[in-house]
Amino acid sequence: MVRLTRTLLLAVLSLVLSQAQAQDEKSLTRDEVALFKKKLVAMFDALGKAPAGYSMERESFNLPTDAYPKEGTSQYRPTDASASREYGSEKSAENASKELEKEYKKKLMEAQAKGDYQEMARLSQEMQQKSGQLALKTEEGRKEPIHVDVGLNIGGGGTIDPDAVLVEQSGVIALKDLSATPERGIVRIYFDPVTLKNTKQLSKVTLNYPEGGVAKRTAVLNATMTFNGPSTEIEAWAKRVDFKKVLSQIDH
C-alpha cells in the first residue's frame, strides 16, 4: 500500500513538473514581448503626421504572452500582436483652452498684485469673450475621429477589386472599402514581401504562414494597417505611410 501511494505520488509530481516545463517553453520573455511592442510602435511611426486638425487621443496595445509550439515539431505557430490609436480634434481644443486659461490667470495675478481692479475686470471680460470664440471655433472645426489599427501576424485578406486599389508596390497593397461614404470609410493595407511580391498578378490577398511553423518565437511574417474614418482624410493618409519602414519590421 505504501509502495502504491509512493508510486502514485511520483507520477503526479512528474506530471506537474512536465506541465510546468511545457508552460515555461510556451511563455514569452519580457524582452520578446518588448520586441513585438517595438515593432508596433515603429508601424505607428510610419504613419507620419496626422491630418490637419487631428492629434492622437487614445492608444492601446494587445501584446502576446505565449508562443504556441507546432504539434509534432520543434517549430512555433506565428505569434500575433496588435495595437490601436484614435485620432481626433478634442485634445487640440482642450490644449488650446488650457493655454488660454493659463495666459489670463497670469495676467489677472499680475493685475491683482498691482491692485489694479479695473484691469482685472477688463481681463475677466476679455477672457470670457475669447473663451466663447474658442468654443465656437472648436464646435465648427469638430472632426469625426479616425481609428488606426495595426497588427503583426494577424493574417487575413480578400478579393482585390481593381476599383478598390488605392496604392500598391512590391510587398504592399492598400484597398479601400467601395461601400464607404464621405463621412465614414475603411482602408486596409497589407504588408507581406513574399505573398505580395508582385501584386499586379494577384486577384486576392492571402497572408499565408509556413505549414511547418517558424523557428523564432518572435518571427513576424506579415503586417496589416486598418484606417477607419472620414474617407477623404484616411485615403490621403494611407498614401503617405512610409511603406519601407513597415516592411522593415517583417522578418524576411
C-alpha positions in Angstrom: 0.0 0.0 0.0 2.8 2.4 0.9 4.7 1.5 -2.3 1.5 2.2 -4.3 1.0 5.5 -2.7 4.6 6.5 -3.3 4.4 5.4 -7.0 1.2 7.5 -7.4 2.8 10.5 -5.7 5.8 10.3 -8.0 3.6 10.0 -11.1 1.6 13.1 -10.0 4.8 15.0 -9.3 6.2 14.1 -12.7 3.0 15.3 -14.4 3.1 18.6 -12.6 6.8 19.1 -13.5 6.1 18.2 -17.1 3.2 20.7 -17.3 5.4 23.4 -15.7 8.2 22.8 -18.1 5.7 23.0 -21.1 4.4 26.3 -19.7 7.9 27.7 -19.4 8.6 26.7 -23.0 5.4 28.4 -24.1 5.7 31.7 -22.1 7.4 34.6 -23.9 10.1 36.5 -22.0 9.7 40.2 -21.3 12.3 41.0 -23.9 10.4 39.0 -26.5 7.2 40.9 -25.7 9.1 44.2 -25.8 10.2 43.3 -29.4 6.6 43.0 -30.5 5.7 46.3 -29.0 8.7 48.0 -30.5 7.6 46.8 -34.0 4.0 48.0 -33.4 5.3 51.5 -32.3 7.5 51.6 -35.4 4.4 50.9 -37.5 2.7 53.9 -35.9 5.8 56.0 -36.5 5.4 55.0 -40.2 2.1 56.9 -40.3 3.9 60.2 -40.2 2.0 63.3 -39.3 -1.8 63.0 -38.6 -4.2 65.0 -40.9 -4.6 68.7 -40.2 -6.6 69.3 -37.0 -6.1 65.8 -35.7 -4.0 64.6 -32.8 -3.6 61.2 -31.1 -6.1 60.9 -28.2 -6.1 57.3 -27.2 -3.8 54.3 -27.6 -3.9 50.7 -26.6 -1.8 47.6 -27.1 -2.7 43.9 -27.3 0.6 42.2 -26.6 1.2 38.4 -26.6 2.3 36.4 -23.5 2.7 33.0 -25.1 4.1 31.3 -28.2 2.4 28.1 -29.2 4.5 25.1 -30.4 3.5 23.4 -33.7 2.4 19.9 -32.7 4.9 17.2 -33.5 7.7 19.7 -34.4 10.2 22.0 -32.7 8.7 24.9 -34.5 6.2 27.5 -33.4 3.0 29.0 -34.8 3.5 32.7 -35.7 2.6 34.9 -32.7 0.2 37.8 -33.3 0.2 41.2 -31.7 -1.9 44.3 -32.3 -2.4 47.9 -31.3 -4.9 50.8 -32.0 -4.9 54.5 -31.8 -7.8 57.0 -32.0 -7.1 60.4 -33.5 -9.5 63.4 -33.1 -9.8 67.1 -32.5 -10.8 67.1 -28.9 -7.3 67.1 -27.4 -6.2 70.0 -29.5 -9.3 72.0 -28.4 -8.6 71.1 -24.8 -5.0 72.2 -25.0 -6.0 75.5 -26.5 -8.5 76.1 -23.7 -5.8 75.3 -21.1 -3.3 77.7 -22.7 -5.9 80.5 -22.8 -6.7 79.9 -19.1 -3.1 79.8 -18.2 -2.4 83.0 -20.1 -5.2 85.0 -18.4 -4.6 83.6 -15.0 -1.1 85.0 -15.1 -2.4 88.4 -16.3 -5.0 88.5 -13.6 -2.5 87.7 -10.9 -0.2 90.5 -12.1 -3.1 93.0 -12.1 -4.1 91.8 -8.6 -0.6 92.3 -7.3 -0.7 95.9 -8.6 -4.1 96.5 -7.0 -5.5 97.3 -10.5 -9.1 96.1 -10.1 -10.3 97.9 -13.2 -7.7 95.9 -15.3 -8.8 92.7 -13.6 -12.4 93.4 -14.6 -11.3 94.1 -18.1 -9.2 91.0 -18.3 -12.1 88.8 -17.0 -14.4 90.2 -19.6 -11.8 89.7 -22.3 -11.1 86.1 -21.2 -14.9 85.2 -21.3 -15.1 86.7 -24.8 -12.1 84.7 -26.1 -13.4 81.5 -24.4 -16.7 81.9 -26.2 -14.9 82.4 -29.5 -12.7 79.4 -28.9 -15.7 77.2 -28.1 -17.4 78.3 -31.3 -14.3 77.6 -33.3 -13.9 74.2 -31.7 -17.5 73.3 -32.5 -17.2 74.4 -36.1 -13.9 72.6 -36.5 -15.0 69.4 -34.8 -13.8 66.4 -36.7 -15.0 62.8 -36.9 -12.5 60.5 -35.2 -10.0 58.4 -37.1 -9.2 54.9 -35.8 -6.0 53.2 -36.9 -5.4 49.5 -36.1 -2.0 47.9 -36.7 -1.3 44.2 -36.5 1.6 41.7 -36.8 0.9 38.1 -38.0 -2.8 38.8 -37.9 -3.3 37.3 -41.4 -6.5 37.9 -43.3 -7.1 39.1 -46.9 -9.8 39.0 -49.5 -10.7 39.7 -53.1 -8.8 42.5 -54.9 -11.4 44.6 -56.7 -9.4 46.7 -59.2 -11.5 49.8 -58.3 -10.6 49.3 -54.7 -6.8 49.5 -55.1 -5.7 52.8 -53.5 -1.9 52.2 -53.8 0.4 49.2 -54.4 4.0 48.4 -54.7 6.1 45.3 -54.2 5.1 43.8 -50.8 2.3 46.2 -50.2 -1.3 46.8 -51.3 -3.9 49.2 -49.9 -7.5 48.6 -50.6 -10.4 51.0 -49.9 -13.9 49.9 -49.0 -16.1 50.7 -52.0 -19.2 50.9 -49.9 -17.8 53.8 -48.0 -19.5 57.2 -47.6 -17.7 60.6 -47.4 -18.3 60.6 -43.6 -17.1 57.0 -43.0 -14.7 54.8 -44.9 -12.2 52.0 -44.4 -8.8 51.4 -45.9 -6.8 48.2 -45.3 -3.1 48.0 -46.0 -1.5 44.6 -46.3 2.3 44.1 -46.0 4.0 40.8 -47.0 7.2 40.8 -49.0 6.6 37.2 -50.1 3.0 36.7 -51.0 2.6 40.3 -52.2 5.8 40.5 -54.1 4.0 41.1 -57.4 0.6 42.5 -56.5 -0.4 43.2 -60.1 -0.5 39.4 -60.7 -2.9 38.8 -57.8 -6.7 38.7 -57.8 -6.9 38.2 -54.0 -4.8 38.9 -50.9 -3.9 35.8 -48.8 -1.5 36.2 -46.0 -0.2 32.7 -45.5 2.1 31.1 -43.0 4.6 28.2 -43.4 2.8 24.9 -42.8 5.8 23.7 -40.7 5.7 26.7 -38.4 8.6 29.1 -37.7 11.8 28.6 -35.7 11.8 32.0 -33.9 9.0 32.7 -31.4 9.2 36.4 -32.3 9.1 35.9 -36.1 7.0 38.4 -38.0 5.8 37.3 -41.4 3.3 40.0 -42.3 1.6 43.1 -41.1 -1.7 45.0 -41.5 -3.0 48.5 -41.1 -6.7 49.5 -41.0 -7.9 53.1 -41.2 -11.5 53.9 -40.2 -12.7 57.4 -40.5 -13.7 60.2 -43.0 -13.0 58.8 -46.4 -11.0 61.8 -47.8 -8.8 62.0 -44.8 -8.0 58.3 -44.4 -7.4 57.7 -48.1 -4.9 60.6 -48.3 -3.2 59.5 -45.1 -2.9 55.8 -46.2 -1.0 57.0 -49.3 1.5 58.9 -47.1 2.5 55.9 -45.0 6.2 55.0 -45.0 5.8 51.5 -46.5 9.5 50.8 -46.4 9.5 51.4 -42.6 6.7 48.9 -42.1 8.3 46.3 -44.3 11.5 46.6 -42.4 9.6 45.2 -39.3 8.9 41.9 -41.2 11.5 39.1 -40.8 12.1 38.1 -44.4 
